[in-house]
């Protein structure tokens, strides 16, 4: 099947039953409260392996505060090498528009 720009690769949407699984887990765990309670117990444990305590703590933090932003590098060059010390937000508006127009044309 050829690639078509601006067309979803998932035209049928979420598979049937996927939302049902989340609903079932919620029903079986008091809307997830029991799962959070287990994570809290594990993250406070002094006898559990450190990796398990860390994983439980990270899971709680991810849900409480959200995952940290992932940083990436934007190549601002047609040669494929990054331009040092520049990021998209620091470019003047006209350069941003020109770069976006070139990206859309690809």
Z-matrix of the N, CA and C atoms (Angstrom, degrees):
N
C 1 1.450
C 2 1.528 1 108.41
N 3 1.320 2 118.72 1 126.76
C 4 1.467 3 120.93 2 -178.78
C 5 1.530 4 111.31 3 -72.52
N 6 1.327 5 114.53 4 152.96
C 7 1.462 6 120.99 5 178.60
C 8 1.523 7 109.28 6 -75.32
N 9 1.326 8 116.26 7 132.06
C 10 1.464 9 121.51 8 177.07
C 11 1.521 10 107.58 9 -120.36
N 12 1.354 11 115.55 10 122.22
C 13 1.465 12 120.00 11 -179.44
C 14 1.518 13 111.41 12 -59.82
N 15 1.353 14 114.70 13 145.97
C 16 1.461 15 123.64 14 175.73
C 17 1.535 16 113.01 15 58.30
N 18 1.316 17 116.57 16 32.81
C 19 1.458 18 121.47 17 177.70
C 20 1.517 19 108.45 18 -124.50
N 21 1.301 20 116.59 19 132.87
C 22 1.454 21 121.07 20 -178.61
C 23 1.516 22 110.77 21 -65.99
N 24 1.319 23 115.82 22 139.37
C 25 1.448 24 121.15 23 174.26
C 26 1.517 25 111.48 24 -83.01
N 27 1.314 26 116.49 25 -7.07
C 28 1.454 27 121.29 26 -178.02
C 29 1.526 28 108.27 27 -123.13
N 30 1.326 29 115.87 28 67.47
C 31 1.466 30 120.39 29 -173.74
C 32 1.526 31 112.74 30 -66.51
N 33 1.329 32 117.36 31 -24.90
C 34 1.458 33 119.78 32 -179.77
C 35 1.518 34 112.32 33 -85.51
N 36 1.319 35 117.46 34 -8.04
C 37 1.461 36 121.12 35 179.57
C 38 1.519 37 112.65 36 77.60
N 39 1.300 38 116.07 37 -163.31
C 40 1.460 39 122.52 38 -179.32
C 41 1.527 40 109.74 39 -64.18
N 42 1.346 41 117.05 40 138.63
C 43 1.468 42 118.96 41 178.96
C 44 1.526 43 111.57 42 -61.06
N 45 1.317 44 116.00 43 145.42
C 46 1.462 45 120.06 44 178.37
C 47 1.518 46 108.86 45 -62.03
N 48 1.297 47 116.18 46 139.05
C 49 1.455 48 120.78 47 179.81
C 50 1.517 49 112.96 48 97.13
N 51 1.330 50 118.20 49 -19.57
C 52 1.467 51 120.20 50 -178.96
C 53 1.523 52 110.43 51 -63.82
N 54 1.322 53 117.24 52 -43.60
C 55 1.466 54 119.95 53 177.92
C 56 1.520 55 110.08 54 -69.17
N 57 1.329 56 116.46 55 -31.16
C 58 1.456 57 120.49 56 178.70
C 59 1.517 58 112.15 57 -63.83
N 60 1.328 59 116.74 58 -34.38
C 61 1.464 60 120.58 59 179.04
C 62 1.525 61 109.92 60 -65.79
N 63 1.330 62 116.47 61 -45.85
C 64 1.461 63 119.85 62 178.65
C 65 1.528 64 110.68 63 -62.10
N 66 1.315 65 116.01 64 -40.74
C 67 1.465 66 120.04 65 179.02
C 68 1.528 67 110.25 66 -63.90
N 69 1.333 68 116.46 67 -42.79
C 70 1.460 69 121.02 68 179.97
C 71 1.529 70 111.18 69 -62.35
N 72 1.329 71 116.67 70 -44.91
C 73 1.473 72 120.10 71 178.39
C 74 1.523 73 109.71 72 -61.01
N 75 1.323 74 117.15 73 -42.89
C 76 1.461 75 120.81 74 177.96
C 77 1.518 76 112.35 75 -60.74
N 78 1.317 77 115.75 76 -42.71
C 79 1.470 78 119.79 77 179.84
C 80 1.533 79 111.42 78 -65.97
N 81 1.329 80 117.03 79 -37.54
C 82 1.456 81 121.18 80 -175.89
C 83 1.526 82 113.34 81 -80.83
N 84 1.324 83 117.38 82 -14.60
C 85 1.477 84 120.16 83 -175.40
C 86 1.527 85 112.50 84 -125.38
N 87 1.323 86 116.47 85 27.40
C 88 1.471 87 121.32 86 -179.64
C 89 1.530 88 110.79 87 52.74
N 90 1.335 89 115.09 88 55.41
C 91 1.477 90 123.33 89 -178.47
C 92 1.525 91 112.45 90 58.55
N 93 1.307 92 117.13 91 33.74
C 94 1.457 93 121.58 92 176.68
C 95 1.513 94 115.00 93 88.19
N 96 1.323 95 117.20 94 -5.36
C 97 1.466 96 120.27 95 -178.57
C 98 1.529 97 112.04 96 -61.31
N 99 1.332 98 116.73 97 -38.86
C 100 1.458 99 119.31 98 179.08
C 101 1.528 100 111.27 99 -65.01
N 102 1.329 101 116.51 100 -36.65
C 103 1.467 102 119.97 101 178.06
C 104 1.526 103 110.61 102 -65.42
N 105 1.312 104 115.94 103 -43.39
C 106 1.469 105 120.01 104 178.59
C 107 1.525 106 109.99 105 -64.24
N 108 1.326 107 117.12 106 -40.48
C 109 1.465 108 119.91 107 178.00
C 110 1.525 109 111.25 108 -60.35
N 111 1.335 110 116.81 109 -41.11
C 112 1.471 111 119.83 110 178.26
C 113 1.520 112 111.16 111 -64.35
N 114 1.331 113 116.43 112 -41.28
C 115 1.471 114 119.96 113 177.91
C 116 1.531 115 110.84 114 -63.52
N 117 1.333 116 116.50 115 -40.26
C 118 1.465 117 120.25 116 178.12
C 119 1.526 118 111.33 117 -62.26
N 120 1.323 119 117.08 118 -45.03
C 121 1.463 120 120.85 119 179.11
C 122 1.526 121 109.60 120 -60.68
N 123 1.333 122 116.47 121 -45.55
C 124 1.458 123 120.05 122 -178.69
C 125 1.527 124 111.83 123 -66.22
N 126 1.331 125 117.45 124 -40.63
C 127 1.466 126 119.76 125 -178.35
C 128 1.527 127 112.33 126 -68.96
N 129 1.342 128 117.04 127 -21.47
C 130 1.469 129 121.20 128 178.97
C 131 1.529 130 112.78 129 -96.29
N 132 1.325 131 116.30 130 -3.46
C 133 1.466 132 121.26 131 -175.14
C 134 1.531 133 111.33 132 -68.03
N 135 1.308 134 114.94 133 137.59
C 136 1.463 135 120.03 134 176.04
C 137 1.522 136 111.20 135 -98.20
N 138 1.335 137 117.08 136 -9.00
C 139 1.460 138 120.06 137 -178.15
C 140 1.534 139 113.01 138 -107.45
N 141 1.317 140 117.71 139 -13.44
C 142 1.467 141 120.93 140 -179.48
C 143 1.525 142 109.64 141 -74.49
N 144 1.346 143 117.37 142 153.75
C 145 1.466 144 120.05 143 176.06
C 146 1.533 145 110.69 144 -58.20
N 147 1.307 146 115.55 145 145.50
C 148 1.468 147 121.40 146 -176.69
C 149 1.522 148 110.77 147 -56.63
N 150 1.326 149 117.41 148 -40.44
C 151 1.478 150 119.36 149 -178.06
C 152 1.529 151 111.25 150 -63.23
N 153 1.347 152 117.13 151 -35.41
C 154 1.464 153 120.23 152 178.77
C 155 1.524 154 111.19 153 -70.49
N 156 1.319 155 116.36 154 -40.28
C 157 1.469 156 121.04 155 176.89
C 158 1.521 157 109.44 156 -62.68
N 159 1.335 158 116.30 157 -44.79
C 160 1.466 159 120.51 158 -179.89
C 161 1.520 160 111.08 159 -64.02
N 162 1.335 161 117.81 160 -42.97
C 163 1.465 162 121.17 161 179.95
C 164 1.528 163 111.15 162 -63.41
N 165 1.335 164 117.13 163 -42.18
C 166 1.461 165 120.47 164 178.86
C 167 1.527 166 110.37 165 -65.20
N 168 1.322 167 116.62 166 -42.26
C 169 1.462 168 120.91 167 179.84
C 170 1.525 169 110.71 168 -64.00
N 171 1.335 170 117.01 169 -42.73
C 172 1.469 171 120.47 170 178.59
C 173 1.532 172 111.27 171 -64.51
N 174 1.329 173 116.71 172 -39.59
C 175 1.461 174 119.88 173 178.33
C 176 1.525 175 110.53 174 -61.98
N 177 1.326 176 116.41 175 -42.46
C 178 1.468 177 119.99 176 178.16
C 179 1.522 178 111.18 177 -65.14
N 180 1.323 179 116.99 178 -44.01
C 181 1.472 180 120.50 179 179.62
C 182 1.522 181 111.35 180 -63.56
N 183 1.342 182 116.96 181 -41.76
C 184 1.463 183 120.35 182 179.46
C 185 1.519 184 111.38 183 -59.15
N 186 1.324 185 116.48 184 -38.91
C 187 1.455 186 119.31 185 -178.08
C 188 1.524 187 111.96 186 -81.03
N 189 1.322 188 117.03 187 -30.31
C 190 1.463 189 121.00 188 -178.40
C 191 1.526 190 111.25 189 -79.75
N 192 1.322 191 116.40 190 -53.26
C 193 1.463 192 120.77 191 -173.45
C 194 1.522 193 112.94 192 -102.44
N 195 1.321 194 117.37 193 -9.92
C 196 1.464 195 120.28 194 -175.84
C 197 1.517 196 110.12 195 86.85
N 198 1.301 197 115.30 196 155.37
C 199 1.461 198 119.53 197 179.85
C 200 1.516 199 109.39 198 -72.47
N 201 1.329 200 116.47 199 148.08
C 202 1.464 201 118.66 200 178.23
C 203 1.525 202 110.84 201 -66.55
N 204 1.327 203 115.65 202 152.40
C 205 1.460 204 119.88 203 177.76
C 206 1.515 205 109.65 204 -63.93
N 207 1.319 206 115.17 205 140.53
C 208 1.454 207 120.84 206 176.17
C 209 1.514 208 107.95 207 -91.04
N 210 1.307 209 116.07 208 128.71
C 211 1.448 210 119.02 209 179.11
C 212 1.516 211 109.72 210 -92.73
N 213 1.295 212 115.77 211 143.12
C 214 1.455 213 121.63 212 177.32
C 215 1.506 214 109.10 213 -133.83
N 216 1.293 215 114.66 214 175.01
C 217 1.458 216 119.31 215 -179.81
C 218 1.518 217 107.92 216 -117.13
N 219 1.309 218 116.64 217 129.76
C 220 1.445 219 122.35 218 178.41
C 221 1.513 220 108.01 219 -99.60
N 222 1.318 221 115.95 220 123.49
C 223 1.449 222 119.46 221 177.69
C 224 1.520 223 108.58 222 -80.10
N 225 1.321 224 116.08 223 118.82
C 226 1.460 225 120.94 224 -177.86
C 227 1.520 226 110.44 225 -104.32
N 228 1.307 227 115.09 226 39.32
C 229 1.440 228 119.32 227 -175.39
C 230 1.517 229 109.02 228 -145.44
N 231 1.303 230 117.20 229 146.70
C 232 1.461 231 120.25 230 176.36
C 233 1.523 232 110.92 231 -83.03
N 234 1.331 233 117.55 232 -9.40
C 235 1.466 234 120.68 233 179.66
C 236 1.519 235 111.74 234 -87.22
N 237 1.321 236 118.16 235 -10.06
C 238 1.457 237 121.37 236 178.52
C 239 1.512 238 114.04 237 91.00
N 240 1.309 239 117.66 238 4.06
C 241 1.462 240 119.79 239 177.03
C 242 1.518 241 108.69 240 -107.23
N 243 1.330 242 116.85 241 138.54
C 244 1.462 243 118.69 242 -177.94
C 245 1.522 244 112.46 243 -68.14
N 246 1.300 245 115.25 244 148.20
C 247 1.457 246 120.85 245 174.42
C 248 1.520 247 106.51 246 -88.90
N 249 1.343 248 118.56 247 115.80
C 250 1.470 249 119.65 248 -174.38
C 251 1.526 250 113.02 249 -63.62
N 252 1.330 251 114.83 250 140.91
C 253 1.458 252 121.15 251 172.62
C 254 1.514 253 115.47 252 74.30
N 255 1.324 254 118.48 253 12.66
C 256 1.462 255 119.84 254 -179.71
C 257 1.514 256 109.23 255 -123.23
N 258 1.280 257 116.09 256 140.16
C 259 1.453 258 120.21 257 172.24
C 260 1.520 259 107.46 258 -132.70
N 261 1.311 260 115.47 259 162.86
C 262 1.457 261 121.53 260 -173.35
C 263 1.527 262 112.08 261 -54.01
N 264 1.330 263 116.59 262 -42.44
C 265 1.457 264 120.58 263 -177.77
C 266 1.515 265 114.25 264 -66.97
N 267 1.332 266 116.94 265 -21.17
C 268 1.467 267 119.48 266 -178.76
C 269 1.524 268 112.53 267 -89.37
N 270 1.320 269 117.60 268 -6.98
C 271 1.466 270 120.45 269 -179.95
C 272 1.525 271 110.64 270 -75.88
N 273 1.322 272 116.69 271 147.24
C 274 1.470 273 119.43 272 172.93
C 275 1.526 274 109.32 273 -61.57
N 276 1.321 275 116.77 274 153.02
C 277 1.458 276 122.15 275 -173.66
C 278 1.523 277 111.90 276 -57.88
N 279 1.327 278 118.48 277 -38.68
C 280 1.465 279 119.68 278 -178.91
C 281 1.529 280 111.20 279 -67.11
N 282 1.338 281 117.66 280 -36.12
C 283 1.461 282 120.05 281 176.40
C 284 1.528 283 110.90 282 -68.71
N 285 1.333 284 117.18 283 -37.09
C 286 1.469 285 120.31 284 177.24
C 287 1.531 286 110.35 285 -62.47
N 288 1.329 287 116.10 286 -45.19
C 289 1.467 288 119.49 287 -179.73
C 290 1.530 289 111.03 288 -62.44
N 291 1.331 290 115.83 289 -42.09
C 292 1.469 291 119.93 290 179.53
C 293 1.525 292 110.76 291 -63.41
N 294 1.330 293 116.54 292 -43.62
C 295 1.465 294 120.80 293 179.69
C 296 1.530 295 110.64 294 -64.12
N 297 1.330 296 117.53 295 -44.64
C 298 1.467 297 120.50 296 177.76
C 299 1.517 298 112.50 297 -62.31
N 300 1.340 299 116.45 298 -38.44
C 301 1.466 300 119.80 299 177.97
C 302 1.528 301 110.27 300 -63.99
N 303 1.341 302 117.13 301 -40.20
C 304 1.469 303 120.14 302 178.70
C 305 1.522 304 111.14 303 -67.35
N 306 1.334 305 116.52 304 -38.03
C 307 1.461 306 119.69 305 178.96
C 308 1.517 307 110.95 306 -66.22
N 309 1.322 308 117.19 307 -41.04
C 310 1.466 309 120.67 308 179.67
C 311 1.523 310 111.88 309 -65.74
N 312 1.334 311 116.71 310 -29.67
C 313 1.459 312 121.13 311 -178.11
C 314 1.532 313 111.85 312 -74.20
N 315 1.323 314 116.94 313 -16.64
C 316 1.478 315 119.78 314 -178.45
C 317 1.496 316 112.67 315 -69.01
